[in-house]
Amino acid sequence: MQVLDGTHVLDFTRHMAGPYATLLLGDFGADVVKVESMPDGDPARHIGTAFISGESGVFLHWNRSKRSIAIDMRRPESAEIVRRLVERADVLAENFRPGVADSMGIGYAKVSQANPRLVYLSISAFGPEGPIAQYPGTDPVVQAMSGVVSLTGEADGPPVLVGLPIADFSSAMVAVQAALLGLLARYKTGRGQRIDVPMLAALVFGLTTRLATYWTSGVEPRREGSAHSTVAPYQIYQCQDGDIVAGAWTKDTWPRFCAAVGLPQMAVDARFTGNPERMKNRQELNAILEPIFASRTVAQWEESFHEANALFGPVCTIPQILAHPQMQALGLVQSVEHPTAGTIPQLAPPIFMSDTPGGIRRPPPLFGEHTSEILQEVGYSPAEVDRLAGSKTVHVHAFG
């Protein structure tokens, strides 16, 4: 059993924020039907620079555990197909700009009439209302507007984007929570509802320590490079053969840090006894620490910090973290058989449930791969499916 067994998700999302959310719902048992528009489907199928047998690497990473139905939403008969899909759905997810879903016939006002128990999840860049709600926005735009980019980079350098699509990812994870909260609310009330997840709100919500400091002190946050904004020492240090992150987060971790670097007397040095003193004297503290860290290898420091039970982590490259023994122990790197791309790597879901675990349920779908079976599930006969395909209302993938 998986926790979302029997839950039907109608997925009109594309690119990353929406698809990454519905992927996780699919990993935990939901039947995710990815509705793709004709003639080309999710634009993510065609973006990026890495492709396997014509399939985009990013699409393959964002869309497993789903089935694909391809519909030409401009055709009159598509409305009946969508109505039948909506009637059996528990969750409908879309990530169009405000008003676009209404123009497609899948706005909340219309679909909730067909299914009052529907949890309607809308992900957008800036939300349904406001002075910029109607404008397009993707991950880099939202990163910039959220304040995150202003905080990223060296103190004396220009602002830079975060090295991963943090706005998309944050929005996807918030959207998963939103869908589950909507289902829980429906369990209690018997009614569905509309839920909006603005990417801007999801990312600003993650400012946490920077907002706490700003609202408390009134001092505008600034870029700190690799150093922590509120705690010292806690940053990247260069070693003989690589870089590490090491530091002290709380009162009890400072003596451990000092023991790890071989300077136990520094724990009682008046310049560094408390975090406020260490933040004030961070430049002086780093003048002591930097040559010490540079004198040994990453592996030597790892042994020393682990022995002291102090905060430590090597700065891993992508290949290094994928091959790390801890990743292997967690079973995070897995693979799945794709019908045309062959064996493709995937990351397992990051939530580990003892009784109802998730897992990779099916490979990313080919465009329209499941159109026929989905249509038959909602009452269309094989002959009717053939007719719809012949009129180009739907696309049925032909194997072979």
FIKOLNU-42857 format. One line per field, with one value per residue (C-alpha): x, y, z. Coordinates in nm, 4 decimals. Example, Ala and Ser with C-alpha at 12.3 -4.5 7.8 and 13.67 -1.06 7.14 Angstrom:
<rs>
c1: [1.2300	1.3670] .
c2: [-0.4500	-0.1060] .
c3: [0.7800	0.7140] .
</rs>
This chain:
<rs>
c1: [0.0000	0.1033	-0.0491	-0.2082	-0.3385	-0.6758	-0.6095	-0.6525	-0.4457	-0.5246	-0.2019	-0.2119	0.1242	0.4397	0.8046	0.9245	0.7366	0.4125	0.5504	0.7997	0.5140	0.2911	0.5905	0.6142	0.2398	0.2810	0.5737	0.3445	0.0707	-0.1433	-0.2570	-0.1168	-0.2615	-0.0439	-0.2613	-0.0420	-0.1496	-0.1112	0.0932	0.4111	0.3139	0.4901	0.7499	0.9986	1.0146	1.2120	1.4296	1.7815	2.0967	2.0962	1.8695	1.8393	1.6709	1.5052	1.3793	1.4947	1.6930	1.5005	1.1640	1.2828	1.3821	1.0574	0.7887	0.8200	0.5356	0.2801	0.0709	0.0386	-0.2763	-0.2434	-0.5462	-0.6019	-0.7867	-0.9004	-1.1228	-1.4900	-1.4850	-1.2004	-1.4419	-1.6245	-1.2974	-1.1843	-1.5240	-1.5012	-1.1445	-1.2439	-1.5387	-1.3172	-1.0258	-0.9382	-0.6771	-0.6380	-0.3043	-0.2242	0.0514	-0.0666	-0.0751	-0.3969	-0.6866	-0.5280	-0.6909	-1.0303	-0.9756	-0.8935	-1.2116	-1.0347	-1.0761	-1.1878	-1.5351	-1.6173	-1.4518	-1.5764	-1.9314	-1.8555	-1.6817	-1.7439	-1.5029	-1.2127	-0.8977	-0.7849	-0.4138	-0.2945	0.0775	0.1793	0.4767	0.3160	-0.0289	-0.3822	-0.4066	-0.1860	-0.0099	0.2230	0.0058	-0.0512	0.3148	0.5272	0.7790	1.0069	1.2653	1.5381	1.2833	1.1328	1.4791	1.5642	1.2425	1.2330	1.5517	1.7370	1.9676	2.0558	2.1865	2.3845	2.7453	3.0585	3.0250	3.2236	3.0877	2.7669	2.4515	2.4261	2.1560	2.1441	2.3067	1.9821	1.6239	1.5402	1.2184	1.0818	1.1861	1.0490	0.7191	0.6961	0.7418	0.4947	0.2511	0.2770	0.1898	-0.0956	-0.2448	-0.2262	-0.3751	-0.6573	-0.7266	-0.7203	-0.9617	-1.1919	-1.1841	-1.3146	-1.5609	-1.6571	-1.5789	-1.2963	-1.1460	-0.9120	-0.5541	-0.3022	0.0741	0.2585	0.6228	0.7190	0.5499	0.7079	1.0590	1.0200	0.8940	1.2422	1.4252	1.3901	1.7185	1.7572	1.4065	1.4492	1.7659	1.6246	1.3004	1.4889	1.7780	1.6536	1.9835	1.9381	2.0755	2.3735	2.5755	2.8111	2.9811	3.0250	2.9911	2.6764	2.4743	2.4152	2.6664	3.0474	3.2453	3.0250	3.1465	3.3581	3.7278	3.9996	4.2059	4.5084	4.3040	3.9551	3.6971	3.4903	3.2126	3.2830	3.1474	2.9777	2.6022	2.5261	2.7032	2.7929	2.9272	3.1916	3.4206	3.3853	3.4945	3.7962	3.8898	3.8603	4.1014	4.3451	4.2920	4.0937	4.2163	4.0324	3.7003	3.7616	3.9269	3.7302	3.7240	3.5365	3.3484	3.0003	2.8546	2.8057	3.1767	3.2733	3.0555	3.2101	3.5611	3.5031	3.7839	4.0307	3.8983	3.9335	4.2874	4.3627	4.1569	4.2326	4.6031	4.5172	4.2578	4.4938	4.7555	4.5622	4.3563	3.9784	3.9986	4.2189	3.9801	3.6825	3.8408	3.9230	3.5778	3.3944	3.6089	3.5087	3.1441	3.1658	2.9836	3.1571	3.0902	3.3117	3.2117	3.1118	3.0799	2.7706	2.9553	3.1013	2.7692	2.5978	2.8690	2.8854	2.8402	2.5656	2.3648	2.4097	2.3022	1.9829	1.9227	1.8645	2.0223	1.8030	1.7106	1.4044	1.3509	1.2203	1.0545	1.2856	1.5674	1.6566	1.7844	1.7777	1.8919	1.6470	1.6545	1.4244	1.1699	1.3313	1.0593	1.1012	0.7788	0.7948	0.4484	0.3460	0.6709	0.6892	0.8910	0.9420	0.6234	0.6723	0.9136	0.8486	0.5773	0.6091	0.3869	0.0341	0.1594	-0.1494	-0.4150	-0.6065	-0.6149	-0.7108	-0.9935	-1.1266	-1.1127	-1.3503	-1.5970	-1.4803	-1.4932	-1.1921	-1.3828	-1.4480	-1.0810	-0.9893	-1.2368	-1.0965	-0.7442	-0.8508	-1.0011	-0.6782	-0.8680	-0.6257	-0.2869	-0.2312	0.1336	0.2118	0.4792	0.7097] .
c2: [0.0000	0.3581	0.6497	0.8080	0.4868	0.5599	0.9340	1.0732	1.3781	1.5609	1.7361	2.0304	2.1638	2.2065	2.3035	2.2310	2.3778	2.1951	1.8714	1.8240	1.8506	1.6023	1.3682	1.3371	1.2751	1.0006	0.8487	0.8014	0.6249	0.8882	0.8134	1.1229	1.1810	1.4338	1.6231	1.7475	1.9847	1.8991	1.9035	1.9138	1.8489	1.9860	2.2409	2.0743	1.7852	2.0139	2.2321	2.1973	2.0693	1.7005	1.4489	1.0688	0.9178	1.2531	1.2874	1.5927	1.5141	1.7683	1.6257	1.2774	1.4052	1.5925	1.3554	0.9983	0.8165	0.9647	0.8696	1.0972	1.1822	1.4202	1.6390	1.9263	2.1596	2.3729	2.0981	2.1000	1.7345	1.7990	1.9643	1.6348	1.4491	1.7024	1.6921	1.3156	1.3414	1.6175	1.4212	1.1397	1.3607	1.4395	1.7042	1.9235	2.1015	2.3841	2.6444	2.8876	3.2638	3.3970	3.3747	3.1223	2.8203	2.9945	3.0545	2.6840	2.5751	2.4400	2.7369	2.6695	2.8181	2.5761	2.2547	2.2894	2.2792	1.9437	1.8178	2.0126	1.7803	1.8775	2.0190	2.2782	2.3622	2.6688	2.7512	3.0839	3.3161	3.5987	3.4844	3.5356	3.9080	4.2155	4.4650	4.2095	3.8968	3.8845	3.8988	3.5933	3.4740	3.1724	3.0610	3.3236	3.6084	3.4947	3.4444	3.8023	3.9578	3.7548	3.9092	3.5775	3.6908	4.0096	3.7869	3.5467	3.6056	3.7542	4.0646	4.2764	4.1098	4.1244	3.9332	3.5859	3.3262	3.0288	2.7248	2.5279	2.6277	2.7116	2.9017	2.6115	2.3575	2.5545	2.6072	2.2394	2.1279	2.3874	2.2717	1.9127	2.0362	2.2418	1.9441	1.7260	2.0003	2.0361	1.6628	1.6675	1.9610	1.7765	1.4722	1.6942	1.9094	1.6993	1.9928	2.0791	2.4249	2.6407	2.6649	2.9164	2.8773	3.1880	3.1035	3.4460	3.3724	3.0257	3.1624	3.4704	3.2321	3.0776	3.3993	3.2955	3.4005	3.7078	3.8318	3.7548	3.9636	4.2469	4.2802	4.2643	4.4989	4.7109	4.6459	4.5547	4.2058	4.1874	3.9308	3.7328	3.5101	3.1634	3.2847	3.2372	3.5539	3.5143	3.2608	3.2456	3.0488	2.8705	2.8961	2.7482	2.7031	2.5984	2.2898	2.1412	1.9508	2.0956	2.2920	2.2208	2.3762	2.3807	2.5779	2.6127	2.6693	2.6720	2.7298	2.3641	2.3231	2.5964	2.3941	2.0973	2.3121	2.4355	2.0791	1.9709	2.2400	2.1644	2.4935	2.4027	2.7224	2.9306	2.8212	3.0522	3.3366	3.6506	3.7604	3.4452	3.3063	3.3862	3.4098	3.7906	3.8261	3.5870	3.7704	4.1027	3.9601	3.7254	3.8712	3.8203	3.4691	3.3702	3.5029	3.2319	2.9557	2.9899	2.8919	2.6048	2.4607	2.5090	2.2913	1.9627	1.7637	1.7342	1.3722	1.4634	1.7365	1.5051	1.2577	1.5315	1.6905	1.3600	1.2580	1.5832	1.5458	1.8939	2.0436	1.9532	1.8717	1.8502	2.0646	1.7869	1.8072	1.6524	1.3290	1.3096	1.3401	1.0924	0.8389	0.9210	0.6221	0.8059	0.8423	0.4703	0.3912	0.5910	0.4257	0.7611	0.6938	0.4505	0.3798	0.3049	0.1484	0.3961	0.2580	0.4464	0.5948	0.2671	0.2612	0.6142	0.7295	0.8846	1.0128	0.8296	1.0356	1.2072	1.1024	0.7664	0.6223	0.2989	0.1632	0.3331	0.4060	0.5875	0.4861	0.5270	0.3784	0.4169	0.5845	0.9309	0.8876	0.9236	1.1918	1.0495	0.7085	0.6391	0.8304	0.5197	0.3485	0.6680	0.7446	0.3919	0.4274	0.7261	0.5503	0.5804	0.2653	0.1602	0.2668	0.6111	0.6449	0.5628	0.8239	1.0911	1.0075	1.0179	1.3657	1.4746	1.5620	1.3334	1.1826	0.8134	0.7151	0.4356	0.1952	0.0187] .
c3: [0.0000	-0.0713	0.1122	-0.1971	-0.3537	-0.5141	-0.5433	-0.8940	-0.9924	-1.3156	-1.4057	-1.6490	-1.5287	-1.7364	-1.7017	-1.3422	-1.0443	-1.1171	-1.2639	-0.9791	-0.7290	-0.9109	-0.9515	-0.5733	-0.5447	-0.8044	-0.6160	-0.3158	-0.5059	-0.6751	-1.0287	-1.1988	-1.5454	-1.7243	-1.9729	-2.2565	-2.5297	-2.8959	-3.1054	-2.8929	-2.5315	-2.2265	-2.3490	-2.1137	-2.3610	-2.5933	-2.3672	-2.2337	-2.3987	-2.3022	-2.4771	-2.4765	-2.7817	-2.8439	-2.4841	-2.2889	-1.9761	-1.7709	-1.8802	-1.7855	-1.4416	-1.3721	-1.4959	-1.3759	-1.1968	-1.4388	-1.7393	-2.0426	-2.2348	-2.5305	-2.6129	-2.8544	-2.6175	-2.9117	-3.0505	-2.9423	-2.8351	-2.5916	-2.3466	-2.2923	-2.2414	-1.9822	-1.8091	-1.7645	-1.6358	-1.3926	-1.2569	-1.1319	-1.0177	-0.6573	-0.7406	-1.0477	-1.0806	-1.3239	-1.3442	-1.6109	-1.5734	-1.4161	-1.6596	-1.8960	-1.7312	-1.7583	-2.1291	-2.1731	-1.9988	-1.6901	-1.4549	-1.0987	-1.1395	-1.4206	-1.3054	-0.9469	-1.0806	-1.2417	-0.9273	-0.6022	-0.4164	-0.6423	-0.4811	-0.7354	-0.7129	-0.9021	-0.9131	-1.0651	-1.0555	-0.8574	-0.7503	-0.8863	-0.8113	-0.7840	-1.0113	-1.1738	-1.1487	-1.5251	-1.6227	-1.7004	-1.4470	-1.4207	-1.1673	-1.2369	-1.2400	-0.9098	-0.7589	-0.8507	-0.7212	-0.3984	-0.2603	-0.2779	-0.5586	-0.3692	-0.0879	-0.3061	-0.4069	-0.2595	-0.0437	-0.2900	-0.6041	-0.8071	-0.7138	-0.8675	-0.9174	-0.6816	-0.8410	-0.8628	-0.9580	-0.5992	-0.6790	-0.8816	-0.6202	-0.3254	-0.5062	-0.5952	-0.2360	-0.1056	-0.3743	-0.2475	0.1007	-0.0436	-0.2264	0.0843	0.3028	0.0522	0.0632	0.4432	0.4511	0.2109	0.4381	0.7193	0.5256	0.2246	-0.0045	-0.2375	-0.2711	-0.4751	-0.3474	-0.4853	-0.4528	-0.5793	-0.6475	-0.5129	-0.1799	-0.1550	-0.2032	0.0179	0.2894	0.2811	0.3732	0.7410	0.9106	0.6916	0.7720	1.1402	1.1552	0.9435	1.1387	1.4681	1.3897	1.0988	0.9200	0.5542	0.4804	0.2453	0.0569	0.2787	0.0229	0.1710	0.5290	0.7356	0.7874	1.1625	1.2945	1.3081	1.2291	0.9762	0.6198	0.3429	0.4118	0.1675	0.2432	0.0697	-0.1854	-0.1766	0.0178	0.3268	0.5309	0.9028	1.1935	1.5283	1.5445	1.9176	2.2492	2.2934	1.9388	1.9727	2.2068	1.9707	1.6780	1.8737	1.9641	1.6006	1.4802	1.7621	1.9491	2.2650	2.4346	2.1748	2.3300	2.6259	2.4349	2.5268	2.1619	2.0613	2.3618	2.2296	1.8823	1.9000	1.9801	1.7012	1.4487	1.5556	1.5294	1.2357	1.0277	1.3131	1.3750	1.0099	1.0044	1.2606	1.1008	0.7290	0.7423	0.9760	0.7377	0.4419	0.6126	0.5863	0.3388	0.3303	0.4449	0.7416	0.8494	0.8076	1.0476	1.2985	1.2936	1.3126	1.6084	1.7834	1.6739	1.5240	1.2258	0.9016	0.5373	0.2296	-0.0688	-0.3077	-0.6817	-0.8402	-0.9336	-0.5819	-0.3997	-0.6327	-0.5507	-0.1783	0.0558	0.2442	-0.0759	-0.1320	0.2236	0.1710	-0.1649	-0.3305	-0.6701	-0.8597	-1.2200	-1.4273	-1.7692	-2.0258	-2.3414	-2.5792	-2.3682	-2.1969	-1.8402	-1.7003	-1.3544	-1.1111	-0.7538	-0.5158	-0.3189	-0.0174	0.2307	0.4036	0.5469	0.7459	0.6615	0.3369	0.1537	-0.1762	-0.4769	-0.8488	-0.9909	-1.3657	-1.6091	-1.7533	-2.0173	-2.3890	-2.5406	-2.5437	-2.4331	-2.2197	-2.4120	-2.5173	-2.1787	-1.9935	-2.2338	-2.1971	-1.8176	-1.8382	-2.0608	-2.4218	-2.6355	-2.8429	-3.1544	-3.0052	-2.9163	-3.2744	-3.3970	-3.1629	-3.2746	-3.6378	-3.5937	-3.4192	-3.1014	-2.9186	-2.9918	-2.9298	-2.9206	-3.1647	-3.0449	-3.2847] .
</rs>
